[in-house]
Amino acid sequence: MQNIVYILGAGFSKPLGLPLMGEFWAKSKEMIRSDTQKYGELKEIVEMMNNTGRTANYFSYEPFNIEEALSILELREGRDNAAMLELIKKYIIAVIKYCTPPIPSFNPRPLPANWTGVIFGENSMYGQYGHFVANLFNLELITERIDDYGSRKDIVKFRQKEQTDFNYSIISLNYDMVLENVCNYVNANFKPLGTNLHFDDGRTIETPALGRPCLAKIHGSVEDGQVIPPTYNKGLFQPELPHSWKFAYTLLMKANQIRIVGYSLPQTDAYIKYLLKAAISDAMELERIDVVCLDPEKSVEAKYREFIKFRDWKFMDDRVEDYLGFIFSHVSNSQPGDRFVFNTLEKSHDQFRNRHNR
């Protein structure tokens, strides 16, 4: 079995409207203007970050990069200021939630013949994320048309089919709930023929049923509010590494393939390089590394080329939505009948990769 690990950066969620670090500042001000009563207390953070702009008079400084602004603010206010740290976390969580669009509701009316193209919402970007997640789970959907008091509608049932060839894991650098939202959508709208859909977070000692995909969110999640702010120390200066980092290390150590999507390898993220170096030093079966990231200024590929010396690796200068769209097109153009198994991820990935041969 091939262990395939995806590393997802902020660019992975950007097509849904989630901000990159350089866009966070503007989005937060837009959020506060939209409801000053709801977000009023967060104006303090924005105003304090505005004051860090004076740094540009003396040093190289990116005024709209919140990682720099929050790092200066954290040091200036004191790392032990618990109230300030909680306010920063609240600010991060509020912006992420504000920018995350709701997943479309399911319409149980009779589905069209090519229902796989609309099962995760019609004319919605979430459809592409739905197809990606469904492929991770090797999800089987079964439709059944019924008569409901004179109105015909479809019931959709689901189950995760056992995978024998590929085992997927995700290491996410994002706070958002994009992947989990797809699972919640399936659980809320379709009928389970077994267990509900959810990622394994490595916190249980029991073996995940049917090779359930793993998810390590190394910066935390807005779901429980336990986020690591994007500051200089990434919250790693503590007696013991967070569980998510240990879990990510284990996943990388067992990887046969690593696929990095929507991550530009910023200079401030040296800790990610060390995570990769530490895990790969213990890896025995790594065969391939693929990177999908938009590179308009031709600087991202250069950073990866300086970092990765592995023989079999490829950089693909492309948009995340093109990668997800390629996966989506392999499914949505099918004629599935009353059942369909989402198992085209490897075929889609290989064909997408071959488009970038040079």
C-alpha positions in Angstrom: 0.0 0.0 0.0 1.2 3.5 -0.9 1.2 6.1 1.9 0.4 9.4 0.3 0.8 12.6 2.4 -0.7 15.9 1.3 0.7 19.1 2.9 -1.8 21.9 2.5 -0.8 25.6 2.7 -3.0 28.7 2.8 -3.3 28.6 -1.0 -5.3 25.4 -0.8 -8.2 27.2 0.8 -7.9 30.5 -1.1 -10.3 29.6 -3.9 -13.1 29.6 -1.3 -12.2 33.1 -0.2 -9.9 32.3 2.8 -7.1 34.9 3.0 -3.4 34.4 2.6 -1.2 36.0 5.2 -0.8 39.1 3.0 -4.6 39.5 2.7 -5.5 38.9 6.3 -5.1 42.5 7.3 -7.5 43.8 4.7 -10.0 41.1 5.4 -10.0 41.8 9.1 -10.7 45.5 8.6 -13.5 44.6 6.2 -14.9 42.2 8.9 -14.9 44.9 11.6 -16.6 47.4 9.3 -19.3 44.8 8.6 -20.4 44.6 12.2 -18.7 47.0 14.6 -20.8 45.7 17.5 -19.9 42.1 17.0 -16.2 42.6 16.3 -15.6 45.9 18.2 -13.1 44.5 20.7 -10.9 43.4 17.8 -10.3 47.0 16.7 -7.7 47.1 19.5 -5.6 44.5 17.7 -5.9 46.2 14.3 -4.9 49.6 15.9 -2.0 48.1 17.7 -0.7 46.4 14.5 -1.1 49.8 12.7 1.4 51.2 15.2 4.0 48.6 14.3 4.2 50.3 10.9 6.8 52.7 12.2 9.2 49.9 12.1 9.5 50.5 8.3 11.3 53.8 9.0 14.3 51.7 10.3 14.1 48.2 9.0 12.8 46.1 6.1 9.1 45.5 7.0 6.0 44.2 5.2 3.2 46.3 6.8 0.4 44.1 5.5 1.9 40.8 6.6 0.2 40.0 9.8 2.9 37.5 10.8 5.4 40.3 11.0 2.9 42.6 12.7 1.7 40.1 15.3 5.3 38.9 16.0 6.4 42.5 16.8 3.2 43.0 18.9 3.7 39.8 20.8 7.3 40.7 21.7 6.4 44.3 22.5 3.5 43.4 24.8 5.3 40.5 26.4 5.1 36.8 25.6 3.6 36.2 29.1 0.7 38.5 28.5 -2.1 35.9 28.5 -4.9 38.4 27.8 -3.0 39.7 24.7 -2.4 36.2 23.5 -6.1 35.3 23.8 -7.1 38.5 22.0 -4.8 37.6 19.1 -6.3 34.1 19.0 -9.8 35.5 19.0 -8.8 37.8 16.1 -7.4 35.0 14.0 -10.5 32.8 14.6 -13.0 35.6 13.9 -11.4 36.4 10.5 -11.2 32.8 9.4 -14.8 32.1 10.3 -15.9 35.4 8.7 -14.2 34.4 5.4 -15.3 30.8 5.3 -18.4 30.5 3.1 -21.1 28.1 4.1 -21.3 24.8 2.2 -24.4 24.7 0.1 -27.5 22.9 1.4 -28.4 19.6 -0.3 -31.5 19.6 -2.5 -33.2 16.1 -2.4 -35.1 16.7 -5.5 -34.6 14.1 -8.3 -30.9 14.3 -9.2 -29.8 14.5 -12.8 -28.1 11.5 -14.6 -24.7 13.0 -14.0 -25.5 13.6 -10.3 -21.8 13.3 -9.2 -21.3 16.8 -10.6 -23.9 18.5 -8.3 -23.9 16.2 -5.3 -21.7 18.7 -3.3 -23.6 21.8 -4.4 -24.4 23.2 -7.8 -22.2 26.0 -9.2 -20.2 25.9 -6.0 -16.4 25.9 -5.5 -17.2 23.5 -2.6 -18.0 20.9 -5.2 -14.3 20.6 -6.1 -13.3 20.3 -2.5 -16.1 17.7 -2.0 -14.7 15.6 -4.8 -11.2 15.8 -3.3 -12.3 14.7 0.1 -14.6 12.0 -1.3 -11.5 10.6 -3.1 -9.5 10.6 0.1 -12.1 8.4 1.7 -12.7 6.2 -1.4 -16.3 7.2 -0.8 -19.2 5.2 -2.3 -22.5 7.0 -2.8 -25.7 5.2 -3.6 -28.8 7.0 -4.7 -32.4 5.7 -4.3 -35.4 7.5 -5.7 -38.5 7.5 -3.5 -42.0 8.9 -3.6 -42.5 11.3 -0.7 -46.2 12.2 -0.4 -46.5 12.5 -4.1 -43.2 14.3 -4.6 -40.3 12.4 -6.0 -36.9 12.9 -4.3 -33.6 11.1 -4.0 -32.1 9.6 -0.8 -28.3 9.3 -0.9 -26.5 6.7 1.1 -22.8 6.5 1.7 -20.0 4.3 3.0 -16.3 4.3 2.9 -15.0 1.5 0.8 -11.8 -0.3 2.0 -8.7 0.8 0.2 -6.0 -1.7 -0.6 -3.7 0.4 -2.8 -3.5 3.9 -1.3 -3.7 5.4 2.2 -4.1 9.2 2.3 -3.1 11.6 5.1 -3.3 15.4 5.3 -0.9 17.8 7.1 -2.7 21.1 7.1 -1.0 24.4 7.9 -4.5 26.1 8.0 -6.9 26.9 10.8 -10.0 26.6 8.7 -12.6 23.7 8.6 -12.8 23.3 4.8 -12.1 19.6 4.8 -14.2 18.9 7.9 -17.1 20.9 6.5 -17.3 18.4 3.6 -17.5 15.5 6.1 -20.1 17.3 8.1 -22.1 17.9 4.9 -22.0 14.2 4.0 -23.0 13.2 7.5 -25.9 15.7 7.7 -27.4 15.1 4.3 -26.7 11.5 3.4 -27.5 8.2 5.1 -24.6 6.2 6.5 -24.2 2.6 5.7 -21.7 2.2 8.5 -19.8 4.9 10.5 -20.0 8.6 9.8 -17.3 10.3 7.8 -14.5 11.9 9.8 -10.7 12.2 9.7 -8.5 10.3 12.2 -6.5 12.8 14.3 -4.2 10.2 15.8 -5.5 10.6 19.3 -7.1 7.2 19.5 -5.1 4.0 20.1 -7.6 1.9 18.0 -6.8 1.2 14.4 -8.8 3.5 12.1 -11.6 1.5 10.4 -11.0 0.9 6.7 -7.8 3.0 6.6 -9.6 6.2 7.4 -7.6 9.3 6.2 -5.6 11.1 8.8 -5.5 14.8 9.5 -2.8 16.7 11.4 -3.5 20.4 11.8 -0.2 21.6 13.1 -1.4 25.2 13.7 -4.6 24.2 15.5 -8.2 24.7 14.4 -11.0 27.3 14.7 -13.2 24.3 15.7 -12.0 24.2 19.3 -10.3 27.6 19.4 -6.9 26.0 20.1 -4.9 27.9 17.4 -1.2 28.7 17.3 -1.0 32.4 16.2 1.2 33.1 13.1 4.0 34.8 15.2 7.7 34.3 15.2 7.8 31.3 17.6 4.7 29.5 16.3 3.9 28.5 19.9 6.5 25.8 19.8 8.6 27.1 22.7 7.1 24.8 25.3 8.3 21.7 27.3 6.7 19.2 24.8 5.7 19.4 21.1 2.0 19.6 20.4 0.4 16.2 19.6 -0.4 17.4 16.0 3.4 17.9 15.3 4.2 14.5 16.6 1.4 13.0 14.5 2.6 14.9 11.4 6.1 13.6 11.9 4.8 10.1 12.0 2.8 10.5 8.9 5.8 12.0 7.0 8.1 9.3 8.2 5.9 6.6 6.6 5.3 8.5 3.4 5.9 7.0 0.0 4.7 10.2 -1.7 4.5 13.8 -0.5 2.3 16.3 -2.3 2.5 19.9 -1.3 -0.4 22.0 -2.5 -0.8 25.8 -2.2 2.2 26.4 -0.1 4.9 28.9 -1.2 7.6 28.0 1.4 7.9 31.4 3.0 11.1 32.4 4.7 9.4 32.7 8.1 8.4 29.0 8.0 11.8 27.5 8.6 10.2 25.2 11.2 8.3 23.4 8.4 11.6 22.7 6.7 13.0 21.2 9.9 9.8 19.1 10.3 10.4 17.7 6.8 14.1 17.2 7.3 13.6 15.4 10.6 10.9 13.1 9.4 12.5 12.3 6.1 15.8 11.4 7.8 13.9 8.5 9.3 11.9 7.7 6.2 12.8 4.6 4.3 10.3 4.4 1.4 10.0 8.0 0.0 9.6 7.8 -3.8 8.3 11.1 -4.9 7.7 14.7 -4.0 5.2 16.9 -6.0 4.6 20.6 -5.4 1.5 22.4 -6.8 1.7 26.2 -6.2 1.1 29.3 -8.3 4.3 31.1 -9.0 3.7 34.3 -10.9 7.0 35.9 -10.1 9.0 32.7 -10.5 10.4 32.9 -7.0 8.5 30.0 -5.3 10.1 27.3 -7.5 13.5 28.8 -6.9 13.0 28.4 -3.1 11.9 24.8 -3.5 14.8 24.0 -5.8 17.2 25.4 -3.2 15.5 23.3 -0.5 14.7 20.0 -2.2 17.7 17.9 -3.5 15.7 14.7 -4.0 16.0 13.3 -7.5 12.3 12.5 -8.2 10.4 15.7 -7.5 8.4 18.1 -9.6 7.3 21.7 -9.3 4.0 22.5 -11.0 3.3 26.2 -11.4 -0.5 26.1 -11.4 -3.5 27.2 -9.4 -5.0 25.1 -6.7 -8.4 25.4 -8.4 -6.9 24.0 -11.6 -5.6 21.0 -9.6 -8.9 20.5 -7.8 -10.8 21.1 -11.0 -8.9 18.4 -12.7 -9.9 15.9 -10.1 -13.5 17.2 -10.3 -13.7 16.8 -14.1 -12.7 13.1 -13.9 -15.8 12.5 -11.7 -18.4 15.0 -12.8 -18.3 14.0 -16.5 -19.1 10.4 -15.6 -22.4 8.6 -15.9 -22.6 6.9 -12.5 -26.0 5.2 -12.5 -27.4 4.7 -9.0 -24.0 4.3 -7.3 -20.5 5.6 -7.7 -17.1 5.2 -6.0 -14.8 8.2 -5.8 -11.5 6.5 -6.6 -10.0 8.5 -9.4 -7.5 10.7 -7.4 -4.4 8.8 -8.5 -5.4 8.9 -12.2 -6.2 12.6 -11.9 -3.0 13.4 -10.1 -0.8 11.5 -12.6 -2.4 13.1 -15.6 -2.2 16.6 -14.0 1.5 15.9 -13.3 2.1 14.7 -16.9 0.8 18.0 -18.2 3.8 19.7 -16.6 6.5 17.4 -18.1 9.4 19.4 -19.6 
